[in-house]
Structures are given as structure tokens and as C-alpha cells.
């Protein structure tokens, strides 16, 4: 008798993809503020403004440079 392993393989792939998705979502939620700050720093330098860090990660803003 031949076994059909196609269904089992599909379930294993779905479980692997689900595990990877959970890991990615948790990493983005944990490091999200730091990612937002790094993007804000880059955008501040592009528009010739000064980056001002906030109290918590992700709260940084751009302000006009004082000369």
C-alpha cells in the first residue's frame, strides 16, 4: 500500500510559516520604537532638521535647527 504524504507535508509547511510569522511579528513589536526612531533620524537629516529624541523609543521628532 502506498501512503499519500502530500497532506502531511502541506501541514508541516503551514506550521513552519506560522512559526516564522509569529517570530517576525513579535520582533517588530519589540523593536518597533527603535525602528521608528532610526527612520525619523534619517528623514530629519534629509529635510535639514534636527532630531530630538523622546522619553521612550519611537517618540523622537524633527525640529527646525536653531542657528
Short mmCIF file of the C-alpha atoms (twelve columns), coordinates in Angstrom:
data_MODEL
# 
_entry.id   MODEL 
# 
loop_
_atom_site.group_PDB 
_atom_site.id 
_atom_site.type_symbol 
_atom_site.label_atom_id 
_atom_site.label_alt_id 
_atom_site.label_comp_id 
_atom_site.label_asym_id 
_atom_site.label_seq_id 
_atom_site.Cartn_x 
_atom_site.Cartn_y 
_atom_site.Cartn_z 
_atom_site.pdbx_PDB_model_num 
ATOM 1  C CA . UNK A 1  0.000  0.000  0.000  1 
ATOM 2  C CA . UNK A 2  1.227  3.449  -0.899 1 
ATOM 3  C CA . UNK A 3  0.922  6.307  1.583  1 
ATOM 4  C CA . UNK A 4  -0.023 9.780  0.475  1 
ATOM 5  C CA . UNK A 5  2.253  12.236 2.314  1 
ATOM 6  C CA . UNK A 6  1.182  15.358 0.423  1 
ATOM 7  C CA . UNK A 7  -1.251 16.441 3.131  1 
ATOM 8  C CA . UNK A 8  1.274  15.913 5.897  1 
ATOM 9  C CA . UNK A 9  3.919  17.941 4.058  1 
ATOM 10 C CA . UNK A 10 1.471  20.777 3.472  1 
ATOM 11 C CA . UNK A 11 0.586  20.910 7.167  1 
ATOM 12 C CA . UNK A 12 4.273  20.973 8.114  1 
ATOM 13 C CA . UNK A 13 4.938  23.875 5.738  1 
ATOM 14 C CA . UNK A 14 1.961  25.803 7.131  1 
ATOM 15 C CA . UNK A 15 3.211  25.271 10.688 1 
ATOM 16 C CA . UNK A 16 6.704  26.472 9.760  1 
ATOM 17 C CA . UNK A 17 5.307  29.581 8.061  1 
ATOM 18 C CA . UNK A 18 3.059  30.283 11.066 1 
ATOM 19 C CA . UNK A 19 6.003  29.979 13.463 1 
ATOM 20 C CA . UNK A 20 8.162  32.303 11.367 1 
ATOM 21 C CA . UNK A 21 5.279  34.810 11.164 1 
ATOM 22 C CA . UNK A 22 4.829  34.822 14.938 1 
ATOM 23 C CA . UNK A 23 8.556  35.389 15.452 1 
ATOM 24 C CA . UNK A 24 8.618  38.276 12.955 1 
ATOM 25 C CA . UNK A 25 5.551  39.961 14.474 1 
ATOM 26 C CA . UNK A 26 6.978  39.697 17.982 1 
ATOM 27 C CA . UNK A 27 10.345 41.116 16.887 1 
ATOM 28 C CA . UNK A 28 8.730  44.049 15.106 1 
ATOM 29 C CA . UNK A 29 6.518  44.810 18.093 1 
ATOM 30 C CA . UNK A 30 9.516  44.624 20.438 1 
ATOM 31 C CA . UNK A 31 11.903 46.687 18.282 1 
ATOM 32 C CA . UNK A 32 9.253  48.864 16.600 1 
ATOM 33 C CA . UNK A 33 10.079 52.014 18.527 1 
ATOM 34 C CA . UNK A 34 13.763 51.737 17.712 1 
ATOM 35 C CA . UNK A 35 12.959 51.195 14.044 1 
ATOM 36 C CA . UNK A 36 10.704 54.235 14.044 1 
ATOM 37 C CA . UNK A 37 13.435 56.337 15.658 1 
ATOM 38 C CA . UNK A 38 16.018 55.305 13.075 1 
ATOM 39 C CA . UNK A 39 13.637 56.164 10.229 1 
ATOM 40 C CA . UNK A 40 12.839 59.510 11.867 1 
ATOM 41 C CA . UNK A 41 16.560 60.308 12.262 1 
ATOM 42 C CA . UNK A 42 17.127 59.611 8.590  1 
ATOM 43 C CA . UNK A 43 14.164 61.707 7.481  1 
ATOM 44 C CA . UNK A 44 15.257 64.605 9.701  1 
ATOM 45 C CA . UNK A 45 18.641 64.724 8.037  1 
ATOM 46 C CA . UNK A 46 17.018 64.604 4.596  1 
ATOM 47 C CA . UNK A 47 14.862 67.682 5.276  1 
ATOM 48 C CA . UNK A 48 17.712 69.520 7.074  1 
ATOM 49 C CA . UNK A 49 16.117 69.410 10.506 1 
ATOM 50 C CA . UNK A 50 17.410 68.353 13.895 1 
ATOM 51 C CA . UNK A 51 16.379 65.076 15.525 1 
ATOM 52 C CA . UNK A 52 15.095 65.379 19.097 1 
ATOM 53 C CA . UNK A 53 14.753 62.117 20.999 1 
ATOM 54 C CA . UNK A 54 11.676 61.410 23.086 1 
ATOM 55 C CA . UNK A 55 11.255 59.851 26.517 1 
ATOM 56 C CA . UNK A 56 10.540 56.397 25.092 1 
ATOM 57 C CA . UNK A 57 11.682 54.636 21.923 1 
ATOM 58 C CA . UNK A 58 9.574  55.761 18.985 1 
ATOM 59 C CA . UNK A 59 8.750  59.221 20.340 1 
ATOM 60 C CA . UNK A 60 11.555 61.127 18.591 1 
ATOM 61 C CA . UNK A 61 10.629 64.113 16.409 1 
ATOM 62 C CA . UNK A 62 12.174 66.539 13.940 1 
ATOM 63 C CA . UNK A 63 12.544 70.215 14.755 1 
ATOM 64 C CA . UNK A 64 13.907 73.203 12.909 1 
ATOM 65 C CA . UNK A 65 17.597 73.808 13.534 1 
ATOM 66 C CA . UNK A 66 18.424 76.755 15.776 1 
ATOM 67 C CA . UNK A 67 21.194 78.873 14.297 1 
# 
